[in-house]
Amino acid sequence: MSRMKIITERLMLEPLTVKHYETTLKYSTDPENTKMMCFLPCDDGDEVMRYLKKCEVQWQKERPEYLDAAILVAGVHIGAVSIEFLENGTVGEFGWIINNLYRGKGYTVEAAKAFMKYCTERFGIYRYIAHADSENCASIRVMEKLGMNFVNISGERKNRNSDEERKECLYELIIDR
C-alpha cells in the first residue's frame, strides 16, 4: 500500500481503504449527501466495500487509473478527494465528497489543493478538469477557489438518484510548468 500521507494546516489525507468503510458508508449511501452526484449514492454496504477494495488496488499500482484519498479532520474521516487519470495519464479529473456535517468549512478546497500538488509532483499532471451539476453551487465554488476556469455547460448529465437529464458544468485548470 502506498504510504502517501499529506498533512495540511487542518487536515490529513491518506489512501482511501477498507479501514474507512463505516464512515464512507455513511456519506456515500445518504441520498441527501449525494443528490447531485453521477455515481452515488451507493446502493448498500457491499457496493461500498467493493469500491474501497478497488481503491486499495489502485494505490498499489505504479500508474493507477484513479486514486481516492480519505480526508481526515482531527483523525475523523469526513470525506474523500479523488482523481481519475485521463488522456494517457496527462489529465487529472477531480472529484470530491464531504459528509454534510462538515460542509462549508473550506475542507474540500484545502484537501483538493493539497491532493493536486501531490498529483502534480508525483505524476506530472499539469491539466486538471472537474465536472459538476449546474445547480451544485458548492462544487462550482470549490472549482473556482481552486483557480479552475469555466469551460462550458452541456445537457449530458444524469445523476444516479434522478431520472431527469441535467446540465453539467466543466471547469479546467492548467498549471504553469
Secondary structure, DSSP 8 states (H G I E B T S, - for coil): -----EE-SSEEEEE--GGGHHHHHHHHS-TTTTTT-SS-S-SSHHHHHHHHHHHHHHHHSSS-SEEEEEEEETTEEEEEEEEEEETTTTEEEEEEEE-GGGTTSSHHHHHHHHHHHHHHHHH---EEEEEEETT-HHHHHHHHHTT-EEEEEEEEEE-TT--SEEEEEEEEEE---
